[in-house]
Amino acid sequence: MEQAHTVLRPAVDAQRVRAAQYVRMSTDHQSYSIDNQKDAIREFADAMNYDLVATYEDAGRSGLNLEGRAGLQRLLADVETKNADFEIVIVYDVSRWGRFPNPDESASYEYRCRVAGVRIEYCGEQFANDGSIGSDLLKAIKRTMAAEHSRVLSVKVFAGQCRLIQMGYRQGGSSGLGLRRRLIDQHGRTKTMLALKEYKSLQTDRVILVPGPPDEIATVRWIYNEYVKAGRTELQIARSLNAKGVVTDLNRSWKRESIHQILSNEKYVGNNVWNRQSFKLKQRKVTNGTAQLVRADGVFEPIVDRKLFKRAQAMADARSSKMNNDQMLVMLAGLLKRHGTLSGPMIDAAAECPPSSRYRKKFGSLLRAYQLVGYDPSQNYRFLDIRRRLREILEEAVQTIVTTIERAGGSAVRQSGLGVLRINEEFTVSIAMGRCRNTPYGYPHWVASAERGPAAEVQVAIRMSPDNQTILDYLIAPTHEIGGKPLNHALNKRLEFNTFFFKSLDPLFALAERDAITAAR
């Protein structure tokens, strides 16, 4: 629930300062309850002779990003549009802004309030938020601790989820046709069957998969028999089910991909497979390979014979391998000639073409297959192609830095993801891409794309040429020299940053030399 401008009581005299309060409770920290925060803030306000005139509240909201936090968004909007009828915002502690992976994000919200003329005070911290060096240092430490708390918690939660998967419990997702989700308590006793979009309410409860209605089980087995024993294709099976009026578990018509999902999902033989995709700390979603999968075999009651399932997988692989790359492209070119355009759903609907998923597997992406048949993809696909090229260049640059420093006798270790390195266990370097965009006036403009995370001591930005295919130069600068300005500002070569642009990475390698570092001390 979110509230804003809930009047608590009017100011009683001209000497009392008008204040608002911001409170947030995350879903996993009940000790920071909304009521506890309000009680502490009210006592603080009384002691400081403040009148609380407004409340901004985010209940049960994650502190990892601003999305879904209407209370904080409304607070910032009221402050920055000068609609705020108060001079101070009271927050319980620094972490209530959020436990952002990048501590600077938390600082930015306080900074926005301060620029708009509204002061922030913390009632649960042991320092006064007075802008002194001591308070600023403590806030920076607290923000970093909040970010680290989120990272450690993420690791612990992931480990716990892996353990539950291996114990045979379901971790999210719909049951699928022919299966149902059964809710059990901590002792394994059945509580109820969960319908679609119903979820457990107690943390100690667990969910397992069990066989569903007999007619759905019969449909699943019919699909396997038609595919394996009758030799029908996925598209033919989908069309037959649609002709009979049979719908999917989501009450939708059948498509080739719907059949493919049933034929390839191990839950139908009782296996529990998880972590196909990762979305840790609400950052970028990634698709994981086989090595990252978490699995437990034979933990559910199967509704498809395991031998029949294996035959279906073998047949799918054999059908895919029968048509070589050239034949697949001929089919795709014919489809393009008939329709003048291409898309994933269009490929899936074409009986003569392999499904779009096989084109992705064979050629790495649909975009690559489109290019090989001479199809000019949409602007979105061109954008994705450039992004892929930039990622490749960034990866090459990081590998070059690591290899060169290690050959010189030093060490360069990746700290978090692709673009952050710890050099010689002494300082960190953040490597970012500077993509070039043309302004309406024809001038190049560079936009930085840096990995989110703790601030590094040294910033390296790869500035691309206007075609975004080759490197123009490098920005190599100590973070404190760039100051609080966005990296984009430096990349667009303002006069004060000219001395930090280089044609190679040699200045970074010189900085990483151990003798030079020792001398600098």
RODO-2510 file (C-alpha; in nm, 4 decimals, decimal comma):
residues 521
     n   res          X          Y          Z
     1     m     0,0000     0,0000     0,0000
     2     e     0,1219     0,3470    -0,0828
     3     q     0,0059     0,6694     0,0716
     4     a     0,1068     1,0312     0,0211
     5     h     0,0226     1,3572     0,1945
     6     t    -0,1676     1,1896     0,4770
     7     v    -0,2182     1,4786     0,7187
     8     l    -0,1291     1,3774     1,0715
     9     r    -0,1839     1,7078     1,2522
    10     p    -0,1501     2,0767     1,1636
    11     a     0,1344     2,2930     1,2826
    12     v     0,0546     2,4357     1,6249
    13     d     0,2820     2,7396     1,6198
    14     a     0,5122     2,9293     1,3906
    15     q     0,8232     2,7952     1,5649
    16     r     0,7617     2,4315     1,4758
    17     v     0,9121     2,2988     1,1522
    18     r     0,6893     2,1146     0,9076
    19     a     0,8209     1,7697     0,8168
    20     a     0,7231     1,4610     0,6169
    21     q     0,8180     1,1001     0,6798
    22     y     0,9178     0,8290     0,4318
    23     v     0,8775     0,4672     0,5447
    24     r     0,9435     0,1434     0,3576
    25     m     0,9137    -0,2194     0,4575
    26     s     1,0704    -0,4844     0,2353
    27     t     0,9056    -0,8226     0,2040
    28     d     1,1888    -1,0038     0,3813
    29     h     1,2660    -0,7782     0,6799
    30     q     0,9647    -0,7697     0,9064
    31     s     1,1676    -0,6168     1,1918
    32     y     1,1600    -0,2943     0,9919
    33     s     0,7806    -0,2796     1,0090
    34     i     0,5977     0,0307     0,9013
    35     d     0,4541     0,0870     1,2500
    36     n     0,7954     0,0559     1,4170
    37     q     0,9426     0,3120     1,1797
    38     k     0,6520     0,5518     1,2334
    39     d     0,6815     0,5226     1,6115
    40     a     1,0534     0,6007     1,6013
    41     i     1,0004     0,8920     1,3629
    42     r     0,7178     1,0357     1,5759
    43     e     0,9361     1,0305     1,8897
    44     f     1,2191     1,1952     1,6978
    45     a     0,9868     1,4631     1,5564
    46     d     0,8486     1,5440     1,9024
    47     a     1,1993     1,5743     2,0448
    48     m     1,3071     1,8016     1,7587
    49     n     0,9901     2,0165     1,7700
    50     y     0,8815     1,9074     1,4206
    51     d     0,5241     1,8746     1,2953
    52     l     0,4654     1,5648     1,0815
    53     v     0,2306     1,6801     0,8073
    54     a     0,2766     1,4122     0,5365
    55     t     0,3535     1,0429     0,5026
    56     y     0,5011     0,8662     0,2010
    57     e     0,4824     0,4911     0,2342
    58     d     0,5985     0,1836     0,0429
    59     a     0,4828    -0,1345     0,2157
    60     g     0,6239    -0,4686     0,1096
    61     r     0,8464    -0,3211    -0,1616
    62     s     1,1927    -0,4428    -0,2545
    63     g     1,4735    -0,1937    -0,2063
    64     l     1,6682    -0,3089    -0,5133
    65     n     1,5245    -0,0498    -0,7532
    66     l     1,2699     0,2306    -0,7841
    67     e     1,0179     0,0244    -0,9810
    68     g     0,6837    -0,0194    -0,8062
    69     r     0,7708     0,2204    -0,5223
    70     a     0,4932     0,4740    -0,5713
    71     g     0,5546     0,6337    -0,2316
    72     l     0,9156     0,7295    -0,3063
    73     q     0,8304     0,8328    -0,6608
    74     r     0,5534     1,0615    -0,5316
    75     l     0,7866     1,2083    -0,2683
    76     l     1,0478     1,2957    -0,5295
    77     a     0,7832     1,4394    -0,7635
    78     d     0,6320     1,6587    -0,4900
    79     v     0,9711     1,7849    -0,3781
    80     e     1,1031     1,8616    -0,7257
    81     t     0,7827     2,0298    -0,8459
    82     k     0,7741     2,2463    -0,5311
    83     n     0,4425     2,0933    -0,4210
    84     a     0,5927     1,9820    -0,0902
    85     d     0,4463     2,1636     0,2103
    86     f     0,7385     2,0747     0,4360
    87     e     1,1060     2,1527     0,4857
    88     i     1,2361     1,8194     0,6106
    89     v     1,1890     1,4516     0,5271
    90     i     1,2548     1,2120     0,8152
    91     v     1,3707     0,8586     0,7276
    92     y     1,4422     0,5848     0,9804
    93     d     1,7882     0,4953     0,8446
    94     v     1,9982     0,5062     0,5281
    95     s     1,8848     0,1621     0,4071
    96     r     1,5190     0,2723     0,3871
    97     w     1,6000     0,4550     0,0624
    98     g     1,6876     0,1122    -0,0715
    99     r     1,9524    -0,1587    -0,0775
   100     f     2,0576    -0,0751    -0,4311
   101     p     2,3390    -0,2768    -0,5973
   102     n     2,4951     0,0625    -0,6753
   103     p     2,5188     0,2698    -0,3533
   104     d     2,5237     0,5900    -0,5595
   105     e     2,1587     0,5347    -0,6492
   106     s     2,0577     0,5696    -0,2854
   107     a     2,2663     0,8860    -0,2561
   108     s     2,1043     1,0320    -0,5678
   109     y     1,7567     1,0430    -0,4118
   110     e     1,8790     1,2298    -0,1063
   111     y     2,0733     1,4643    -0,3343
   112     r     1,7628     1,5398    -0,5426
   113     c     1,5722     1,6380    -0,2291
   114     r     1,8576     1,8560    -0,1076
   115     v     1,8855     2,0382    -0,4424
   116     a     1,5124     2,1104    -0,4238
   117     g     1,5591     2,2686    -0,0803
   118     v     1,4314     1,9820     0,1366
   119     r     1,6607     1,8458     0,4086
   120     i     1,6853     1,4750     0,4996
   121     e     1,7221     1,3584     0,8594
   122     y     1,7680     1,0039     0,9914
   123     c     1,6171     0,9213     1,3280
   124     g     1,7708     0,5745     1,3629
   125     e     2,1318     0,6597     1,2796
   126     q     2,4033     0,7548     1,5273
   127     f     2,5111     1,0634     1,3318
   128     a     2,3595     1,3967     1,2386
   129     n     2,3016     1,4387     0,8655
   130     d     2,4658     1,7812     0,8642
   131     g     2,6857     1,7594     0,5553
   132     s     3,0046     1,7208     0,7554
   133     i     3,2860     1,4943     0,6365
   134     g     3,2090     1,2501     0,9161
   135     s     2,8390     1,2159     0,8346
   136     d     2,9038     1,1880     0,4596
   137     l     3,1626     0,9163     0,5210
   138     l     2,9289     0,7214     0,7499
   139     k     2,6464     0,7473     0,4962
   140     a     2,8723     0,6152     0,2217
   141     i     2,9705     0,3214     0,4425
   142     k     2,6070     0,2535     0,5341
   143     r     2,5025     0,2590     0,1659
   144     t     2,7813     0,0194     0,0744
   145     m     2,6816    -0,2092     0,3614
   146     a     2,3199    -0,2039     0,2391
   147     a     2,4334    -0,2994    -0,1122
   148     e     2,6532    -0,5780     0,0242
   149     h     2,3629    -0,7011     0,2380
   150     s     2,1535    -0,7419    -0,0787
   151     r     2,4329    -0,9312    -0,2535
   152     v     2,4926    -1,1675     0,0402
   153     l     2,1187    -1,2200     0,0849
   154     s     2,0851    -1,3005    -0,2858
   155     v     2,3552    -1,5684    -0,2547
   156     k     2,1865    -1,7208     0,0505
   157     v     1,8421    -1,7172    -0,1105
   158     f     1,9772    -1,8806    -0,4265
   159     a     2,1478    -2,1528    -0,2198
   160     g     1,8227    -2,2139    -0,0321
   161     q     1,6241    -2,2376    -0,3550
   162     c     1,8744    -2,4864    -0,4964
   163     r     1,8370    -2,7026    -0,1884
   164     l     1,4573    -2,6984    -0,2135
   165     i     1,4755    -2,7978    -0,5809
   166     q     1,6990    -3,0919    -0,4955
   167     m     1,4526    -3,1947    -0,2247
   168     g     1,1794    -3,2141    -0,4887
   169     y     0,9896    -2,8918    -0,4226
   170     r     0,8599    -2,6674    -0,6987
   171     q     1,0031    -2,3124    -0,7206
   172     g     0,7578    -2,1034    -0,9213
   173     g     0,6023    -2,1408    -1,2641
   174     s     0,2721    -2,2887    -1,3759
   175     s     0,2171    -2,6620    -1,3486
   176     g     0,1469    -2,7198    -1,7179
   177     l    -0,1087    -2,9386    -1,8912
   178     g    -0,1670    -3,2691    -1,7141
   179     l    -0,0072    -3,1586    -1,3865
   180     r    -0,1192    -2,9673    -1,0795
   181     r     0,0511    -2,7910    -0,7882
   182     r    -0,0163    -2,9390    -0,4459
   183     l     0,0465    -2,7271    -0,1348
   184     i     0,1925    -2,9180     0,1593
   185     d     0,2989    -2,8089     0,5078
   186     q     0,6443    -2,8451     0,6640
   187     h     0,5610    -3,2037     0,7658
   188     g     0,4592    -3,3078     0,4144
   189     r     0,0859    -3,3126     0,4827
   190     t    -0,1434    -3,1991     0,2003
   191     k    -0,3141    -2,8653     0,2599
   192     t    -0,4839    -2,7873    -0,0730
   193     m    -0,4468    -2,7847    -0,4506
   194     l    -0,3377    -2,4504    -0,5920
   195     a    -0,5292    -2,3064    -0,8851
   196     l    -0,3702    -2,0916    -1,1546
   197     k    -0,2233    -1,7712    -1,0043
   198     e    -0,2706    -1,9006    -0,6489
   199     y     0,0391    -1,9067    -0,4282
   200     k     0,1415    -2,0243    -0,0846
   201     s     0,0919    -1,7828     0,2058
   202     l     0,3232    -1,9353     0,4692
   203     q     0,7003    -1,9414     0,4309
   204     t     0,7198    -2,2950     0,5726
   205     d     0,4752    -2,4354     0,3160
   206     r     0,6035    -2,6160     0,0073
   207     v     0,4699    -2,6927    -0,3416
   208     i     0,5054    -3,0184    -0,5334
   209     l     0,3782    -3,1354    -0,8728
   210     v     0,1211    -3,4139    -0,8923
   211     p    -0,0786    -3,5692    -1,1788
   212     g    -0,3707    -3,3555    -1,2946
   213     p    -0,7124    -3,4386    -1,4444
   214     p    -0,7271    -3,7664    -1,6410
   215     d    -0,8371    -3,5938    -1,9634
   216     e    -0,5338    -3,3637    -1,9564
   217     i    -0,3004    -3,6550    -1,8845
   218     a    -0,4546    -3,8374    -2,1798
   219     t    -0,3897    -3,5351    -2,4034
   220     v    -0,0231    -3,5179    -2,2986
   221     r     0,0256    -3,8902    -2,3643
   222     w    -0,1567    -3,8584    -2,6980
   223     i     0,0865    -3,5836    -2,8016
   224     y     0,3855    -3,8067    -2,7233
   225     n     0,2355    -4,1054    -2,9039
   226     e     0,1475    -3,8996    -3,2122
   227     y     0,4988    -3,7573    -3,2246
   228     v     0,6947    -4,0769    -3,1511
   229     k     0,4783    -4,3599    -3,2796
   230     a     0,2742    -4,1935    -3,5560
   231     g     0,5657    -3,9768    -3,6717
   232     r     0,3647    -3,6559    -3,6904
   233     t     0,5292    -3,3142    -3,6643
   234     e     0,4741    -3,0640    -3,3855
   235     l     0,2780    -2,8374    -3,6202
   236     q     0,0535    -3,1222    -3,7359
   237     i    -0,0206    -3,2171    -3,3754
   238     a    -0,1034    -2,8551    -3,2878
   239     r    -0,3441    -2,8259    -3,5794
   240     s    -0,5178    -3,1515    -3,4856
   241     l    -0,5751    -3,0369    -3,1283
   242     n    -0,7097    -2,7020    -3,2472
   243     a    -0,9471    -2,8806    -3,4867
   244     k    -1,0801    -3,0877    -3,1951
   245     g    -1,1354    -2,7758    -2,9831
   246     v    -0,8790    -2,8803    -2,7234
   247     v    -0,7040    -2,5857    -2,5544
   248     t    -0,3815    -2,5511    -2,3584
   249     d    -0,3619    -2,5273    -1,9796
   250     l    -0,3781    -2,1473    -2,0250
   251     n    -0,6994    -2,1793    -2,2285
   252     r    -0,5248    -2,0835    -2,5522
   253     s    -0,5042    -2,2406    -2,8948
   254     w    -0,2108    -2,4659    -2,9708
   255     k     0,1035    -2,3573    -3,1549
   256     r     0,4078    -2,5492    -3,2630
   257     e     0,6062    -2,4099    -2,9699
   258     s     0,3326    -2,5210    -2,7272
   259     i     0,3754    -2,8793    -2,8440
   260     h     0,7534    -2,8469    -2,8355
   261     q     0,7446    -2,7354    -2,4710
   262     i     0,5445    -3,0432    -2,3709
   263     l     0,7708    -3,2767    -2,5666
   264     s     1,0881    -3,1318    -2,4157
   265     n     0,9924    -3,0596    -2,0524
   266     e     1,1355    -3,3082    -1,8047
   267     k     0,8659    -3,2465    -1,5447
   268     y     0,6468    -3,4951    -1,7323
   269     v     0,8882    -3,7752    -1,6373
   270     g     0,9158    -3,6546    -1,2757
   271     n     1,2336    -3,4449    -1,2973
   272     n     1,2677    -3,1102    -1,1232
   273     v     1,4783    -2,8670    -1,3321
   274     w     1,5353    -2,5044    -1,2344
   275     n     1,7524    -2,1963    -1,3045
   276     r     1,7090    -2,1908    -1,6800
   277     q     1,7119    -1,8110    -1,6502
   278     s     1,8641    -1,5804    -1,3879
   279     f     1,7457    -1,2363    -1,2789
   280     k     1,9622    -1,1750    -0,9731
   281     l     1,9278    -0,8473    -0,7839
   282     k     1,6755    -0,7387    -1,0474
   283     q     1,9514    -0,6702    -1,2946
   284     r     1,9833    -0,8059    -1,6484
   285     k     1,8036    -1,1355    -1,7182
   286     v     2,0294    -1,4060    -1,8612
   287     t     1,9651    -1,7521    -2,0052
   288     n     2,1823    -2,0155    -1,8386
   289     g     2,3569    -2,3094    -1,9965
   290     t     2,3308    -2,6746    -1,8999
   291     a     2,6072    -2,6436    -1,6413
   292     q     2,4085    -2,3836    -1,4437
   293     l     2,0884    -2,5891    -1,4254
   294     v     1,9775    -2,7171    -1,0857
   295     r     1,8005    -3,0514    -1,1048
   296     a     1,6629    -3,3484    -0,9125
   297     d     1,5516    -3,6552    -1,1085
   298     g     1,2514    -3,8689    -1,0246
   299     v     1,1084    -3,6515    -0,7477
   300     f     0,7556    -3,6162    -0,8955
   301     e     0,5117    -3,8844    -1,0052
   302     p     0,5637    -3,9132    -1,3847
   303     i     0,2746    -3,9089    -1,6307
   304     v     0,4869    -3,9995    -1,9365
   305     d     0,6993    -4,3116    -1,9696
   306     r     1,0681    -4,2260    -1,9450
   307     k     1,1613    -4,4412    -2,2474
   308     l     0,8953    -4,2665    -2,4554
   309     f     1,0286    -3,9281    -2,3433
   310     k     1,3861    -4,0201    -2,4424
   311     r     1,2658    -4,1389    -2,7834
   312     a     1,0908    -3,8050    -2,8347
   313     q     1,4150    -3,6177    -2,7577
   314     a     1,6130    -3,8419    -2,9915
   315     m     1,3598    -3,7925    -3,2717
   316     a     1,3614    -3,4150    -3,2250
   317     d     1,7415    -3,4123    -3,2493
   318     a     1,7352    -3,6393    -3,5541
   319     r     1,4738    -3,4298    -3,7365
   320     s     1,6732    -3,1186    -3,6666
   321     s     1,9972    -3,2760    -3,7947
   322     k     1,8407    -3,4181    -4,1134
   323     m     1,8153    -3,0691    -4,2617
   324     n     2,1511    -2,9011    -4,2986
   325     n     2,2121    -2,5286    -4,2719
   326     d     2,1810    -2,4647    -4,6453
   327     q     1,8482    -2,6462    -4,6647
   328     m     1,7149    -2,4518    -4,3675
   329     l     1,8143    -2,1244    -4,5337
   330     v     1,6468    -2,2276    -4,8606
   331     m     1,3224    -2,2861    -4,6687
   332     l     1,3595    -1,9496    -4,4966
   333     a     1,4320    -1,7699    -4,8245
   334     g     1,1176    -1,9213    -4,9789
   335     l     0,9109    -1,7983    -4,6850
   336     l     1,0603    -1,4505    -4,7255
   337     k     0,9801    -1,4487    -5,0986
   338     r     0,6144    -1,5341    -5,0340
   339     h     0,5535    -1,2864    -4,7495
   340     g     0,8156    -1,0166    -4,7981
   341     t     0,8975    -1,0224    -4,4256
   342     l     0,9982    -1,2671    -4,1541
   343     s     0,9207    -1,3192    -3,7864
   344     g     0,9387    -1,5927    -3,5270
   345     p     0,5613    -1,6652    -3,5238
   346     m     0,5577    -1,6684    -3,9056
   347     i     0,8333    -1,9312    -3,9140
   348     d     0,6552    -2,1413    -3,6513
   349     a     0,3345    -2,1331    -3,8571
   350     a     0,5066    -2,2495    -4,1786
   351     a     0,4751    -2,6255    -4,2178
   352     e     0,7797    -2,6564    -4,4448
   353     c     1,0156    -2,4659    -4,2117
   354     p     1,1805    -2,5919    -3,8952
   355     p     1,0603    -2,3998    -3,5881
   356     s     1,2207    -2,0661    -3,5065
   357     s     1,3932    -2,2189    -3,2020
   358     r     1,5995    -2,4430    -3,4302
   359     y     1,7069    -2,1468    -3,6424
   360     r     1,8244    -1,9787    -3,3227
   361     k     2,0140    -2,2912    -3,2198
   362     k     2,1746    -2,3481    -3,5620
   363     f     2,2702    -1,9883    -3,6435
   364     g     2,3042    -1,8337    -3,2990
   365     s     2,0068    -1,6002    -3,3470
   366     l     1,7167    -1,5300    -3,5812
   367     l     1,8923    -1,2081    -3,6786
   368     r     2,1875    -1,4024    -3,8200
   369     a     1,9565    -1,6327    -4,0172
   370     y     1,7695    -1,3296    -4,1554
   371     q     2,0936    -1,1731    -4,2713
   372     l     2,2025    -1,4923    -4,4484
   373     v     1,8876    -1,4906    -4,6654
   374     g     1,9209    -1,1196    -4,7425
   375     y     1,6449    -0,9934    -4,5152
   376     d     1,7024    -0,6471    -4,3717
   377     p     1,5719    -0,6760    -4,0152
   378     s     1,3839    -0,4088    -3,8283
   379     q     1,5482    -0,1230    -3,6411
   380     n     1,5137    -0,3232    -3,3218
   381     y     1,7204    -0,6046    -3,4654
   382     r     1,9857    -0,3623    -3,5938
   383     f     2,0014    -0,2206    -3,2440
   384     l     2,0501    -0,5698    -3,1022
   385     d     2,3245    -0,6383    -3,3566
   386     i     2,5138    -0,3259    -3,2462
   387     r     2,4710    -0,4198    -2,8810
   388     r     2,6150    -0,7628    -2,9540
   389     r     2,9136    -0,6048    -3,1306
   390     l     2,9731    -0,3699    -2,8364
   391     r     2,9633    -0,6592    -2,5903
   392     e     3,2218    -0,8430    -2,8010
   393     i     3,4521    -0,5390    -2,8036
   394     l     3,4134    -0,4949    -2,4281
   395     e     3,4949    -0,8612    -2,3698
   396     e     3,8039    -0,8346    -2,5917
   397     a     3,9207    -0,5219    -2,4060
   398     v     3,8789    -0,6869    -2,0656
   399     q     4,0662    -0,9964    -2,1828
   400     t     4,3467    -0,7770    -2,3185
   401     i     4,3774    -0,5915    -1,9875
   402     v     4,3821    -0,9147    -1,7846
   403     t     4,6341    -1,0874    -2,0122
   404     t     4,8711    -0,7901    -2,0375
   405     i     4,8795    -0,7269    -1,6621
   406     e     4,9283    -1,0957    -1,5796
   407     r     5,2152    -1,1237    -1,8297
   408     a     5,3821    -0,8313    -1,6524
   409     g     5,3641    -1,0210    -1,3244
   410     g     5,0560    -0,8515    -1,1817
   411     s     4,6985    -0,9703    -1,1228
   412     a     4,3661    -0,8610    -1,2674
   413     v     4,0571    -1,0309    -1,1286
   414     r     3,6968    -0,9731    -1,2291
   415     q     3,4995    -0,8422    -0,9361
   416     s     3,1365    -0,8452    -1,0583
   417     g     3,0287    -0,9405    -1,4052
   418     l     3,2188    -0,8263    -1,7119
   419     g     3,3311    -0,4692    -1,6589
   420     v     3,4938    -0,4414    -1,3129
   421     l     3,8508    -0,5535    -1,2403
   422     r     4,0544    -0,5619    -0,9215
   423     i     4,4154    -0,4809    -1,0120
   424     n     4,7021    -0,6184    -0,7989
   425     e     4,4619    -0,6340    -0,5022
   426     e     4,5134    -0,2574    -0,4717
   427     f     4,2592    -0,0689    -0,6803
   428     t     3,9529    -0,1350    -0,8954
   429     v     3,8914    -0,0389    -1,2561
   430     s     3,5494    -0,0016    -1,4179
   431     i     3,5422    -0,0567    -1,7963
   432     a     3,2459     0,0931    -1,9836
   433     m     3,1368     0,1189    -2,3464
   434     g     3,0796     0,4565    -2,5076
   435     r     2,8352     0,4045    -2,7938
   436     c     2,8274     0,6764    -3,0578
   437     r     2,4989     0,8326    -3,1634
   438     n     2,4528     1,1100    -3,4185
   439     t     2,2614     1,4172    -3,3067
   440     p     1,9966     1,5749    -3,5361
   441     y     2,2648     1,8276    -3,6322
   442     g     2,5068     1,5590    -3,7490
   443     y     2,7482     1,5801    -3,4573
   444     p     2,8567     1,2597    -3,2807
   445     h     2,7433     1,2130    -2,9214
   446     w     2,8637     0,9360    -2,6909
   447     v     2,6461     0,7521    -2,4410
   448     a     2,8192     0,5502    -2,1710
   449     s     2,7032     0,2028    -2,0765
   450     a     2,8720     0,1019    -1,7516
   451     e     2,7983    -0,1967    -1,5314
   452     r     2,6068    -0,1143    -1,2154
   453     g     2,8016    -0,1654    -0,8970
   454     p     3,0259    -0,0017    -0,6370
   455     a     3,2296     0,2937    -0,7653
   456     a     3,5813     0,2026    -0,8844
   457     e     3,8957     0,4092    -0,8275
   458     v     3,9709     0,4277    -1,2021
   459     q     3,7246     0,4736    -1,4885
   460     v     3,7994     0,3371    -1,8372
   461     a     3,5551     0,4126    -2,1176
   462     i     3,5920     0,2763    -2,4715
   463     r     3,4748     0,5481    -2,7074
   464     m     3,3464     0,4056    -3,0362
   465     s     3,3705     0,5498    -3,3857
   466     p     3,0446     0,6757    -3,5452
   467     d     2,9725     0,3364    -3,7055
   468     n     3,0119     0,1639    -3,3644
   469     q     3,2307    -0,1002    -3,5258
   470     t     3,5805     0,0228    -3,4363
   471     i     3,7370     0,1925    -3,1319
   472     l     3,8050     0,5649    -3,1582
   473     d     3,9959     0,6175    -2,8314
   474     y     3,9905     0,5498    -2,4574
   475     l     3,9017     0,7629    -2,1583
   476     i     4,1292     0,6627    -1,8672
   477     a     4,0795     0,8730    -1,5569
   478     p     4,0761     0,8509    -1,1770
   479     t     3,7158     0,8603    -1,0605
   480     h     3,7741     1,1632    -0,8386
   481     e     3,9037     1,3613    -1,1389
   482     i     3,5736     1,3120    -1,3201
   483     g     3,3899     1,4189    -1,0070
   484     g     3,0188     1,3700    -0,9635
   485     k     2,9458     1,4339    -1,3313
   486     p     2,7947     1,1564    -1,5463
   487     l     3,0456     0,9582    -1,7500
   488     n     2,8648     1,0737    -2,0667
   489     h     2,9783     1,4268    -1,9864
   490     a     3,3439     1,3249    -1,9922
   491     l     3,3024     1,1078    -2,3020
   492     n     3,1756     1,4011    -2,5037
   493     k     3,5189     1,5541    -2,4498
   494     r     3,4513     1,8650    -2,2527
   495     l     3,7646     2,0758    -2,2372
   496     e     3,8526     1,9807    -1,8790
   497     f     3,8704     1,6092    -1,9717
   498     n     4,0883     1,6347    -2,2835
   499     t     4,3991     1,5160    -2,0993
   500     f     4,2342     1,1823    -2,0134
   501     f     4,1844     1,0597    -2,3731
   502     f     4,4353     0,8119    -2,5179
   503     k     4,4715     0,6055    -2,8338
   504     s     4,5638     0,2891    -2,6434
   505     l     4,5379     0,1297    -2,3001
   506     d     4,9074     0,1854    -2,2256
   507     p     4,8426     0,4454    -1,9507
   508     l     4,6328     0,1896    -1,7625
   509     f     4,9074    -0,0723    -1,7948
   510     a     5,1598     0,1817    -1,6658
   511     l     4,9343     0,2517    -1,3684
   512     a     4,9150    -0,1219    -1,2974
   513     e     5,2931    -0,1625    -1,2812
   514     r     5,3740    -0,2551    -0,9241
   515     d     5,6825    -0,0329    -0,9010
   516     a     5,4828     0,2671    -1,0153
   517     i     5,2139     0,1984    -0,7582
   518     t     5,4668     0,1620    -0,4815
   519     a     5,6378     0,4846    -0,5799
   520     a     5,3079     0,6687    -0,5850
   521     r     5,2598     0,5786    -0,2208
***
